[in-house]
Amino acid sequence: MSVSVKDVAAAASVSVGTVSNVLNRPDKVAPATVEKVHAAIAELGFVRNDAARQLRAGRSRSIGLVVLDVGNPFFAAIARGAEERAAEDGMTVLLGNSDERPDREGAYLDLFREQRVNGVLVSPTTDDLVALERLRDGGVPVILVDREVHDGSFPSIAVDDVEGGHLAASHLLAAGRRRLAFVAGPLSIRQVRDRLDGARRAVAEHPDAVLEVIEMSALTVLQGRAAGEGIVARPAAERPDAVFAANDLLAVGALQAFSLMADVRVPDDIALIGYDDIDFASATVVPLSSIRQPAHLIGYTAVDLLLRELAEPGGEHDRAVRFQPELVVRESTAR
C-alpha cells in the first residue's frame, strides 16, 4: 500500500500543510519540525508523487533535449553542459536521440509536451520546423541548439558553420592541397550544408583547386570508413590529396580505412581534417586536425537562454548566440 502525505503528517504529528511546506518550502518551517517530518518520511518510505504535483503546477522541473546522435561525443558534451546549468536551478534534463530521423524527433517532441517540460532544446533534423512552431505556439519555449534561423523565429545557440567549413578547407589549401573531397553526412542536415558552403567558398578562392562532395547516409564512423574505402579503391592518381569530413566521427572512419592501406599515408598522401574536435580526436592513430566547437558551453548556454526566456518571454535579452569555430592543427594535416 502506498504511503500518503496524510500518513506522514499523522506519523509526525503535524498538519498536511506542514508536510507540504517541508517538501516544497522548507525555509518556512522550523528546523526541528523539518527534521521530524523527514524522520517520518524515512520511517514510512514515503515517495512524493511528482507527476501529480506537476499536473497541479502546470509544469515539471524538467527540460527536454533532442540531439541528432547521442552516441556522438559532441552531443554528449552538449548534454553535460545542459545538465550542469539545469542543476544550478534545481532542474533536470530529459535526453532524446533523434538518430537524424524526423519521425523520432517528432515522437520525442510529443512526449516532452505530454510531460509538461519547462522547455525544449533541439538540434533539428531538417529545415521543416512546423512541429517546433506548434510546440512553441502551444506555450512550450523552444531553443535551437547547434542551429540558427535567420528570421529570428526561434532563440538559438549555434556555431558559425560556414566559417568553420571555410577554415577547414583554407587550411588544406594553404598546405598546398588542390584536390579536396568533402565527406558529408546527409545534406538534409543544415550544419552539413553550411560546412560544405564554407568549403566551397574557400576553394573558389583558388582557381586551380577542385572540391568533390561524397555524401554518406549518416554522420558515423562506419559511414566514414565506407567513404574512405571508396577513396582507397580508386587508382592513386584519381584520389583526392585532402579530405574534409563533416564531423570527427566520419574523419575517424576515413582514417581507419586509410590506415589499412600501406600505400595511403596520412598526411603525406591524403591530408585529413574533421569537425567538432571531440575528446578522442587527439588520440587517434594519427592525431586528427579538427574544427573545434565549444560543445559543453553550447549546452550550458542553451539552458541559460531557456531560463531567460521563461523569466521574460520575448524579452530584450540576446536571443541568438553565435560562437566562432577554432582551427586545431594536428598531425593529420601537418607533414
Salt bridges, closest charged atoms under 4 A:
ASP50 OD1 - ARG48 NE 3.05
ASP50 OD1 - ARG53 NE 3.18
ASP50 OD2 - ARG61 NH2 2.70
GLU84 OE1 - HIS296 NE2 3.02
GLU88 OE1 - ARG85 NH1 3.44
ASP89 OD1 - ARG85 NH1 3.00
ASP103 OD2 - ARG101 NH2 2.85
ASP110 OD1 - ARG113 NH2 2.61
ASP127 OD1 - ARG147 NH2 2.71
ASP127 OD2 - ARG193 NH2 2.55
ASP137 OD1 - ARG136 NE 3.19
GLU148 OE2 - ARG322 NH2 2.57
ASP160 OD2 - ARG322 NH1 3.29
ASP161 OD1 - ARG195 NE 3.12
ASP194 OD1 - ARG190 NE 3.32
ASP197 OD2 - ARG201 NH2 3.17
GLU205 OE2 - HIS166 NE2 2.89
ASP208 OD2 - ARG178 NE 3.09
GLU212 OE2 - ARG234 NH2 2.58
GLU229 OE2 - ARG225 NE 3.50
ASP241 OD2 - ARG179 NH1 4.00
ASP263 OD2 - ARG239 NH2 3.63
ASP269 OD2 - ARG265 NE 3.20
ASP277 OD2 - ARG292 NE 2.71
ASP277 OD1 - ARG330 NH1 2.92
ASP304 OD1 - ARG85 NE 2.95
ASP304 OD2 - ARG308 NH2 3.37
GLU309 OE2 - HIS317 NE2 2.72
GLU309 OE2 - ARG319 NE 3.09
GLU326 OE1 - ARG292 NH1 3.69
